[in-house]
Amino acid sequence: MAPPNWPRRILLVCMGNICRSPTAEGVLRQHAKLNGAEIEIDSAGTENYHLGCPPDPRSVRHAQARGYDLSPLRARQVELSDFAHYDIILAADEINLRALRPQCPAEHQHKLVLFLGSEALPDPYYGEAEDFEKVLDLVEIRAKYLLTSWKRNN
């Protein structure tokens, strides 16, 4: 079970929910499990381009090489109920944060933050293998940081 001050339900959001947010979901889920924290972690997209589709094969392949299994994940779009359900909603970049703000009820606006804190998680979709590796590097570092900081605040 997650300690009292940890978010118990986390939603990770990118545009199509096939590259960045499922990668972050898979990595954060595994690191939370390694830390003994039972946290509900999900991902979604601000757009509906890929509803029901698995993550991009390149994301799956690069994540698998590091021991993360993204294959069961399927793309979905953010729903109104997500804003009440999740304790924190981590957006990949400002574009997605701006897309979430008008949908989010006022009482839940405080839950919307950038995944990396102050910078965008780069979108590897139109990139090469090294772009998917960079996303994994950044997500792994941030997942470890978030879990450590949540633990420290208890």
N, C-alpha and C positions, 0 to 999 in steps of 0.2 A: 504494500500500500504506500502511496506517496505521502511524504511528511505533510503536516498541516498547511504550511505556507507555499507548498509547491502547487503549480497549476495541476489540476487533476484531469483536465480535458484541453487538449491543444489542437488547433487547426492550422495547417500550413497551406498557404495559398499562392499560386502563380496564375498565369493566364489560362493555359489550356489543361493544366493538371496532368501533364505527361512527362515533364522533365524535372524541373526544379522542386516542385512541392512533393511529388512522390519520392524523389531522392531524399529530401529532408525528412519525410515521414519515415522511410525505412531506416535511415541512419539514426534519427532521434529515438525511434522505437527500440532499436537494438541497444543503444547506449543507455536508455532508461532501464531496460531489462537488466543489463550488466550492473547497474547501480542499485538494483533491487526496488526500483520505483514502478509501481503499477499505475501507469498513466495512460489514459485513452488518447491516442494520437491518430489523426486523420488528415487528409489533404483534399483540396478542392481547387477548382479554377474559377476565375471571374468570368470567363467566357464558356460557351457551350460547344466549342469546336470538336471535341473528342469524347463526348459523353459515352461511357461504357467501354472505352478503349483501354487496353493495357498501357503502361508507360512506354515511352519511346524505346525501341529495341537497343539503341545506343546507351540510354540511361540504365536499362536492365543489365546490359553486358558489362559496363564499367563498374556498376555497383556490385554485381556478382563477383567480379575479380577481387573485390575487397571484402567479400563475405556477407553482403547485404542482398536479401532476396526481395526484389520489387515485383516479381511476376504475378502474385495474387492481386495486386492493386488494380483498380479501375477508375478511370477519370469520372468525376462528377462536378457539377457546378455548385457554387456556394448557394445556400438556401437561407431564407429569412430566419428559420429556426436555429441555424448555426450560431447566430449572434448571441442568443440567450444560452444555448447549450455549452459552448466552449468558454473556458476561463481566459484564454488568450488566443488571439488570431494573428499569426505571424505571416506577413506578406513578403513576397520575394523582392519587390521593388516598389518605388513610388507610384508607378503606373497602376499597379494592382491595389496599392493602398488608397489611391484616389478613386478607383472603381468601387472599393468596399465602403468608403465613407458615406456616400449618399444612401446606400442600402441599409446601413447599420442604424438601428434605433439609438437615440441620444443616450439612453442609459447604458449602452454597451460600447460607446465610442472609445472609452479608455482601454478596451481590450485590443484595439488595432495598433500593431507596431510592426516595424520592419524586422525581418528575421535576423539580419546581420547587425541590427542596432542603428547604425547611421549610414550604411551604404547598401547599394543594391546587390543582390545575388545575381550575377550575370546569367543571361539566358543562353544556353548552349545550342539551342535548336538549330540555328543556321550555321553552327560552327563545326569544328573538327574534333577529333578524339581528345586533344589536349583541353578543349573547352569543357567537356564532360568531366575530365579529371580535375580541372580547376574547381568546378562546382562541388565535386565530392570533397576536395581538400577543404574548401571554405565551410561546407556543411559539417564535416567531421569536427573541425576546430570549434565552430559555433555550438554544436550539440554538446560537446564536452564543457565548454564555457557555461552554457545555460544550466546544465545539470549541476555543475560545481557551484554556481552562484545561487541557485535555488536551495541547494543543500546548506550553503553558508548562511542564508537568511532565515534558517530555522532555529 
